[in-house]
Amino acid sequence: MEGEKVMELSPALIIKKRHGETVYHFLKQKKWLQSEKHPREIENDLLAIPINEICPLTEDEISIIIHEERIDIRIENIEMITNPPSVEPHARLHQFITQWLQSNLDIVDTIPHRSKEEMMRGLLSELPKRWEKLGDLILLPQTAFSSEKWISIICEENQLSLWKCIAEALKVERIGKQKSIKGDVIRSSQAQLLLGDSSWVELLDYGVKFGFDACKVMYSSGNVTERHRIGNMDMKGEIIVDCYAGIGYYTLPMLVRGDAELVHACEINHHSITALEWGAKANNVSDRLIIHQGDNALTMTKLEGIADRCHLGLLPSSQSAWKLAIACLKEKGGTLHIHMNVEEEKIEQWIESTINILQQYVIELKRDYNVEVLHLEKVKWFAPRVRHVVLDVEFIHYD
Ligand SMILES: C[S@@+](CC[C@H](N)C(=O)[O-])C[C@H]1O[C@@H](n2cnc3c(N)ncnc32)[C@H](O)[C@@H]1O
């Protein structure tokens, strides 16, 4: 079932061939590899390794050290060979659904003015190309099996066999379907379980255990690099306020890997809190976690002057909690991690205006801080030309 290989222009990291293996593993670990394309040798003993959309696109932001020296890299759009997207498991899905359609021909036959084969081709062309795998649960995208064509052939009698067929093809036990995250403050998930008894999933990510109900709370696999970056920071002895803790996406890595002394986790959604409590227990860090249930506009006011660091992980913007977060910092200062969705070409402008706003808050709070940008992390593309970024800002006390 192999399709044709095609040449496509794609961003790639150009490096010396002898660094190939180390750089390949570095990119793989960062999840920056473009897995549908292969590295290839280009002139002058150089190798081009394809990178994906979450990899930073400027050389300055990628630091690869070999034998204590930062190696030379270049990013260029070059022609790379693309594998057909449907080798495995897409091919299996195609194959299994073809069989399912063949044994459901009666229903297909009832549709007027279309030949069976034409109808099958149409249905197969609409099979989902992407899905989210959470342990043994596959969350299909909202649009999967929802077109008019598919709705016309799925009925009460055959739907269970269809979900079972998909589960078998994708080698999982449970199937769910994503619906858009509700626009409410708690960002409740509206996923629906199609096959299986429970939507509780447990994952291990970089040594941190997470558990949550996939139909009740959101989990963003796309934020994995940021979870790893935050987890890699040494937070020994630090007191932290996680202003939007969710199921512990950042709280747990800060405790487990960053070794924070104590995290105050603010969270409003009781389903997320159930998951956070589970995660704290599973990772054996419950004694270093205090959960503050409710709106952080209230809970954070009780945490003034205690924190070395505040994490502000809400999209599209966490601005409503910035001033409260500064007030939570210790008199001697500390760090904020501010998440935001920003248009690519407005990032510099956004950094400048953010620093101005933060300085204004510092004045209003009568704190003696200098405000300095530590780092800007580009996490992922949120939409075409819109980046999910994290700005690390330091507040330094002056005498
Ligand atoms: C996007 S989720 C957390 C996501 C996680 N930080 C990440 O980036 O993957 C945001 C969380 O903030 C919580 N939240 C939103 N507004 C809140 C508020 N005013 N007070 C407390 N929690 C809030 C939501 O319930 C949700 O669990």
The ligand as a Gaussian input file, in Angstrom:
#p B3LYP/6-31G(d) Opt

LIG

0 1
 C       -5.040000      25.716000      29.299000
 S       -5.315000      24.955000      30.785000
 C       -3.793000      24.646000      31.431000
 C       -3.004000      24.353000      30.344000
 C       -1.601000      24.074000      30.630000
 N       -1.014000      25.120000      31.441000
 C       -1.011000      23.874000      29.281000
 O       -0.472000      24.843000      28.724000
 O       -1.098000      22.770000      28.737000
 C       -5.740000      26.312000      31.729000
 C       -6.266000      25.933000      33.059000
 O       -6.530000      27.150000      33.744000
 C       -7.722000      26.980000      34.471000
 N       -8.241000      28.335000      34.687000
 C       -8.715000      29.189000      33.760000
 N       -9.089000      30.349000      34.336000
 C       -8.838000      30.222000      35.663000
 C       -8.978000      31.097000      36.765000
 N       -9.487000      32.313000      36.622000
 N       -8.600000      30.662000      37.969000
 C       -8.078000      29.418000      38.129000
 N       -7.913000      28.552000      37.119000
 C       -8.282000      28.938000      35.893000
 C       -8.578000      26.081000      33.583000
 O       -9.522000      25.376000      34.331000
 C       -7.541000      25.137000      32.971000
 O       -7.382000      23.960000      33.712000

